[in-house]
Amino acid sequence: MDDLLATLKAAAETTRLRLLALCAHGELTVTELTQILGQSQPRVSRHLKLLCDAGLLDRFREGTFAFYRLAERGASAALARVLVDAIPDSDPTLTLDLERLEAIKRGRSETAATYFRENAARWHEIRSLHVAEGEVEAALLRLFPEDGVEELLDIGTGTGRMLEVLGPRVQRAVGVDQSREMLAVARTTLEEAGLRHCHVRQADMYQLPFPSGSFDAAVIHQVLHFTESPAEVVAEAARVLRPGGRLLIVDFAPHALETLREEHAHRRLGFSDQEVAGWCRQSGLTCGPVAHLPGDPLTVSIWPATRAAAASPQTALSLSGVSS
């Protein structure tokens, strides 16, 4: 009861309730929140710290920025949602806050659109060389579990497209990328799609900031050809999968287009089935049938793999040589 009273006390202040309501609508920085609230940064930061300490908000570092959002886990997460839902929609202060939030989101969208326009030429050039993305996504959906996936990880999320495609099938999804510009594009993508249960984080794919066995499924979409060590990326993806978890790798089959290496920073010119299967085996994954989608001249391959399910207590006893 003491913990509950402390949590309620942390929320029992006008500015802090406004912060909870705003952070329920997406990830926001201190700077953005000060713009909306019209208060000083030190004051807003103090309120945010109290809410985070109470478990009502989550805080995520991204370079020199920190993002805040309504807590998703922990004893106070459900209470945070109850408190936000209890605020009347007609409240004039909240209405004004949400109008200012929409203005900030429009600014984000414009920034993301500018970045996308400036880089679209190189993306479109590569897309013209392989099968239509709609066909790739349809094949990916056929291989993705239709139910039973609570948490999904998208490694190298880029524009957030995989979260947009697979997000409706999961309860929670996280996309990671090292590029802040790409994460800005991804946040706009998710906001426009209304996928509040999907979010993105800045992270290194070689050292994912998640405990082992955190996700039911993971996807690595058109990422490995940029990496120095694809096998290490696959191993790290396997580490964060739960027993029985599924990994989907999407990339190019072997090709000879040196221009992709010279002009688009591709480190590898595609991968063979045997090569990918070897990485999966080394990481404790079992490969399934590969889907090949021929294009002109690039072929897109989808390699599905599954982490072994946890042994039952009976099986564990048998393997250890102990009679049941």
C-alpha positions as CSV (number, residue, x, y, z in Angstrom):
1,M,0.0,0.0,0.0
2,D,2.9,2.4,0.7
3,D,4.2,1.9,-2.8
4,L,0.8,2.7,-4.3
5,L,0.4,5.8,-2.2
6,A,3.9,7.0,-3.2
7,T,3.1,6.5,-6.9
8,L,-0.2,8.3,-6.6
9,K,1.6,11.1,-4.8
10,A,4.1,11.4,-7.6
11,A,1.3,11.9,-10.1
12,A,-0.8,14.2,-7.9
13,E,0.3,17.5,-9.5
14,T,-1.1,19.3,-12.5
15,T,2.1,19.5,-14.5
16,R,2.9,15.9,-13.8
17,L,-0.5,14.8,-15.0
18,R,-0.1,16.8,-18.1
19,L,3.3,15.1,-18.7
20,L,1.7,11.7,-18.3
21,A,-1.0,12.5,-20.8
22,L,1.5,13.8,-23.3
23,C,3.8,10.9,-23.0
24,A,0.9,8.5,-23.6
25,H,0.8,9.9,-27.1
26,G,4.4,9.1,-28.1
27,E,8.0,9.6,-27.2
28,L,9.0,13.1,-26.4
29,T,12.2,14.9,-25.4
30,V,12.6,17.4,-22.6
31,T,12.9,20.2,-25.1
32,E,9.6,19.2,-26.8
33,L,7.8,19.0,-23.5
34,T,9.1,22.4,-22.4
35,Q,7.8,23.9,-25.6
36,I,4.4,22.3,-25.0
37,L,4.1,23.2,-21.3
38,G,5.7,26.6,-21.6
39,Q,7.8,25.9,-18.5
40,S,11.6,26.0,-17.8
41,Q,13.7,22.9,-18.6
42,P,14.9,22.5,-15.1
43,R,11.4,22.4,-13.7
44,V,10.1,20.0,-16.4
45,S,13.2,17.8,-15.8
46,R,12.4,17.6,-12.1
47,H,8.8,16.5,-12.7
48,L,10.0,13.9,-15.2
49,K,12.5,12.5,-12.7
50,L,9.7,12.1,-10.1
51,L,7.5,10.3,-12.6
52,C,10.3,8.0,-13.8
53,D,11.3,7.2,-10.2
54,A,7.7,6.3,-9.5
55,G,7.7,3.9,-12.5
56,L,5.0,5.9,-14.3
57,L,7.3,7.0,-17.2
58,D,10.1,5.2,-19.1
59,R,13.3,7.2,-20.1
60,F,15.5,6.2,-23.0
61,R,18.8,7.7,-23.9
62,E,19.6,8.4,-27.6
63,G,22.9,10.1,-28.0
64,T,22.7,13.5,-26.3
65,F,18.9,13.3,-26.2
66,A,16.6,11.5,-23.7
67,F,13.1,10.4,-24.7
68,Y,10.2,9.8,-22.4
69,R,7.1,7.7,-22.8
70,L,4.4,6.2,-20.7
71,A,5.7,3.1,-18.8
72,E,4.9,-0.2,-20.4
73,R,6.1,-2.6,-17.7
74,G,6.4,-2.7,-14.0
75,A,3.9,-2.4,-11.1
76,S,3.1,1.2,-12.0
77,A,2.6,0.9,-15.7
78,A,-1.1,-0.2,-15.5
79,L,-1.8,2.6,-13.0
80,A,-0.2,5.2,-15.4
81,R,-2.6,4.2,-18.1
82,V,-5.6,4.4,-15.7
83,L,-4.6,7.9,-14.6
84,V,-4.3,9.1,-18.2
85,D,-7.6,7.6,-19.2
86,A,-9.2,9.3,-16.2
87,I,-8.3,12.8,-17.5
88,P,-11.4,14.2,-19.3
89,D,-11.0,14.6,-23.0
90,S,-12.8,18.0,-22.7
91,D,-10.2,19.4,-20.3
92,P,-9.1,22.7,-21.9
93,T,-5.5,22.4,-20.7
94,L,-5.1,19.0,-22.1
95,T,-6.8,20.1,-25.4
96,L,-4.2,22.9,-25.8
97,D,-1.3,20.6,-24.9
98,L,-2.4,18.1,-27.6
99,E,-2.7,20.9,-30.1
100,R,0.9,21.9,-29.4
101,L,1.9,18.3,-29.5
102,E,0.4,18.0,-33.0
103,A,2.4,21.0,-34.1
104,I,5.6,19.3,-32.9
105,K,4.7,16.1,-34.7
106,R,4.1,18.1,-37.9
107,G,7.6,19.5,-37.5
108,R,9.0,16.1,-37.1
109,S,7.2,14.9,-40.2
110,E,8.6,17.7,-42.2
111,T,12.1,17.0,-41.0
112,A,11.8,13.3,-41.7
113,A,10.3,14.0,-45.2
114,T,13.2,16.3,-46.0
115,Y,15.7,13.6,-45.0
116,F,13.8,11.0,-47.0
117,R,13.7,13.2,-50.1
118,E,17.4,13.8,-49.9
119,N,18.2,10.1,-49.7
120,A,15.4,8.7,-51.7
121,A,17.4,8.6,-55.0
122,R,19.8,6.0,-53.7
123,W,17.1,3.9,-52.2
124,H,15.0,3.9,-55.4
125,E,18.0,3.0,-57.4
126,I,18.5,-0.2,-55.4
127,R,14.8,-1.0,-55.4
128,S,14.7,-0.9,-59.1
129,L,17.1,-3.9,-59.2
130,H,15.0,-6.3,-57.3
131,V,11.5,-7.7,-56.9
132,A,8.8,-5.3,-55.7
133,E,8.8,-4.6,-51.9
134,G,5.1,-5.5,-51.7
135,E,6.0,-9.0,-52.8
136,V,8.8,-9.3,-50.3
137,E,6.5,-8.1,-47.5
138,A,3.8,-10.6,-48.5
139,A,6.3,-13.4,-48.4
140,L,7.6,-12.2,-45.0
141,L,4.1,-12.2,-43.6
142,R,3.5,-15.7,-44.8
143,L,6.5,-16.8,-42.8
144,F,5.7,-14.7,-39.7
145,P,3.6,-16.3,-37.0
146,E,0.0,-15.1,-37.1
147,D,-0.4,-15.3,-33.3
148,G,1.5,-16.0,-30.2
149,V,4.1,-13.2,-30.7
150,E,4.1,-10.8,-27.8
151,E,7.3,-9.0,-28.5
152,L,9.1,-8.3,-31.7
153,L,12.6,-6.9,-32.4
154,D,13.5,-5.2,-35.7
155,I,17.2,-5.0,-36.0
156,G,18.4,-2.1,-38.2
157,T,14.9,-0.7,-38.4
158,G,15.7,2.1,-40.7
159,T,12.5,3.9,-41.7
160,G,10.5,1.6,-39.5
161,R,8.8,-0.2,-42.4
162,M,9.1,-3.7,-40.9
163,L,7.5,-2.4,-37.7
164,E,4.7,-1.0,-39.8
165,V,4.2,-4.3,-41.6
166,L,4.6,-6.7,-38.7
167,G,3.4,-4.5,-35.9
168,P,-0.3,-5.3,-36.2
169,R,0.5,-8.9,-35.4
170,V,2.3,-8.4,-32.1
171,Q,1.5,-6.9,-28.7
172,R,4.8,-4.9,-28.5
173,A,7.6,-4.1,-30.9
174,V,11.0,-2.4,-30.7
175,G,13.1,-1.3,-33.6
176,V,16.8,-0.5,-33.2
177,D,19.1,1.6,-35.4
178,Q,22.3,3.6,-34.9
179,S,21.2,6.5,-37.2
180,R,19.3,9.2,-35.4
181,E,18.1,10.5,-38.7
182,M,16.6,7.2,-39.6
183,L,15.0,6.9,-36.2
184,A,13.3,10.2,-36.7
185,V,11.8,8.9,-40.0
186,A,10.8,5.7,-38.2
187,R,9.0,7.6,-35.4
188,T,7.1,9.6,-37.9
189,T,6.1,6.3,-39.7
190,L,4.8,4.7,-36.5
191,E,2.9,7.8,-35.4
192,E,1.2,8.1,-38.8
193,A,0.3,4.4,-38.7
194,G,-1.1,4.8,-35.1
195,L,1.2,2.0,-33.8
196,R,1.6,3.2,-30.3
197,H,2.8,-0.2,-29.1
198,C,5.8,0.0,-31.5
199,H,8.7,2.2,-30.7
200,V,12.4,2.7,-31.7
201,R,15.7,3.0,-29.9
202,Q,19.2,3.9,-30.8
203,A,21.3,0.8,-30.3
204,D,24.3,-1.2,-31.6
205,M,23.2,-4.3,-33.4
206,Y,26.4,-6.1,-32.2
207,Q,25.5,-5.3,-28.5
208,L,21.8,-5.2,-28.2
209,P,20.7,-3.5,-24.9
210,F,18.3,-6.3,-24.0
211,P,18.6,-9.3,-21.7
212,S,18.8,-12.8,-23.2
213,G,15.5,-14.3,-24.1
214,S,13.6,-11.0,-24.4
215,F,11.7,-11.5,-27.7
216,D,9.4,-14.0,-29.4
217,A,10.5,-12.9,-32.9
218,A,13.2,-10.8,-34.6
219,V,13.7,-9.6,-38.1
220,I,16.9,-8.4,-39.9
221,H,15.7,-6.8,-43.1
222,Q,18.2,-5.7,-45.7
223,V,20.9,-5.0,-43.0
224,L,23.5,-7.7,-43.2
225,H,25.0,-6.6,-46.5
226,F,26.1,-3.4,-44.7
227,T,27.8,-5.2,-41.8
228,E,31.4,-6.1,-41.1
229,S,30.5,-9.3,-39.3
230,P,27.1,-10.7,-40.3
231,A,27.6,-13.8,-38.2
232,E,27.9,-11.7,-35.0
233,V,24.7,-9.9,-35.8
234,V,22.9,-13.2,-36.2
235,A,24.4,-14.5,-33.0
236,E,23.2,-11.4,-31.1
237,A,19.8,-11.7,-32.6
238,A,19.7,-15.4,-31.5
239,R,20.7,-14.4,-28.0
240,V,17.7,-12.2,-27.4
241,L,15.2,-14.7,-28.7
242,R,13.2,-16.8,-26.3
243,P,13.1,-20.6,-26.6
244,G,11.0,-21.3,-29.7
245,G,11.5,-17.7,-30.9
246,R,11.7,-17.1,-34.6
247,L,14.2,-15.1,-36.6
248,L,13.6,-13.9,-40.2
249,I,16.6,-12.7,-42.2
250,V,15.9,-10.8,-45.5
251,D,18.8,-10.0,-47.8
252,F,20.2,-10.5,-51.2
253,A,21.4,-13.8,-52.7
254,P,24.9,-13.7,-54.1
255,H,25.4,-11.2,-57.0
256,A,28.2,-9.4,-58.8
257,L,27.0,-5.8,-58.7
258,E,30.2,-4.1,-57.6
259,T,28.5,-0.7,-57.9
260,L,26.5,-1.4,-54.8
261,R,29.8,-1.8,-52.9
262,E,31.3,1.3,-54.5
263,E,28.4,3.7,-54.5
264,H,26.0,2.4,-51.7
265,A,28.5,1.2,-49.0
266,H,27.5,-2.5,-49.3
267,R,30.1,-4.5,-47.5
268,R,28.9,-7.9,-48.9
269,L,27.5,-8.8,-52.3
270,G,24.8,-11.1,-51.1
271,F,24.8,-14.3,-49.1
272,S,24.4,-18.0,-50.0
273,D,21.9,-20.3,-48.3
274,Q,24.8,-22.4,-46.9
275,E,26.5,-19.3,-45.4
276,V,23.4,-18.1,-43.6
277,A,22.5,-21.6,-42.4
278,G,26.0,-21.9,-40.9
279,W,25.7,-18.7,-38.9
280,C,22.3,-19.9,-37.7
281,R,23.6,-23.3,-36.6
282,Q,26.5,-21.7,-34.8
283,S,24.0,-19.5,-32.9
284,G,21.7,-22.4,-31.9
285,L,19.1,-21.8,-34.5
286,T,17.4,-24.3,-36.8
287,C,16.8,-23.1,-40.4
288,G,13.6,-23.6,-42.2
289,P,12.9,-23.6,-46.0
290,V,14.3,-20.5,-47.7
291,A,12.1,-18.3,-49.9
292,H,13.9,-16.9,-53.0
293,L,12.2,-14.0,-54.9
294,P,14.0,-13.4,-58.2
295,G,14.4,-9.9,-59.5
296,D,16.4,-8.2,-62.3
297,P,19.2,-8.8,-61.5
298,L,19.0,-9.1,-57.7
299,T,17.3,-12.0,-55.9
300,V,15.9,-11.3,-52.5
301,S,16.1,-14.3,-50.1
302,I,14.2,-14.8,-46.8
303,W,15.9,-17.2,-44.4
304,P,13.6,-18.3,-41.5
305,A,15.2,-19.8,-38.4
306,T,13.9,-20.9,-35.0
307,R,15.6,-21.1,-31.6
308,A,15.1,-24.5,-29.9
309,A,12.3,-24.7,-27.5
310,A,13.1,-25.1,-23.8
311,A,13.4,-28.7,-22.7
312,S,10.7,-29.9,-20.4
313,P,11.7,-31.0,-16.9
314,Q,11.2,-34.7,-18.0
315,T,13.4,-34.2,-21.1
316,A,16.1,-32.4,-19.0
317,L,16.2,-35.3,-16.6
318,S,16.6,-37.8,-19.4
319,L,19.4,-35.8,-21.1
320,S,21.3,-35.7,-17.8
321,G,21.1,-39.4,-17.5
322,V,18.8,-39.4,-14.5
323,S,16.0,-41.8,-14.6
324,S,12.5,-40.4,-14.1
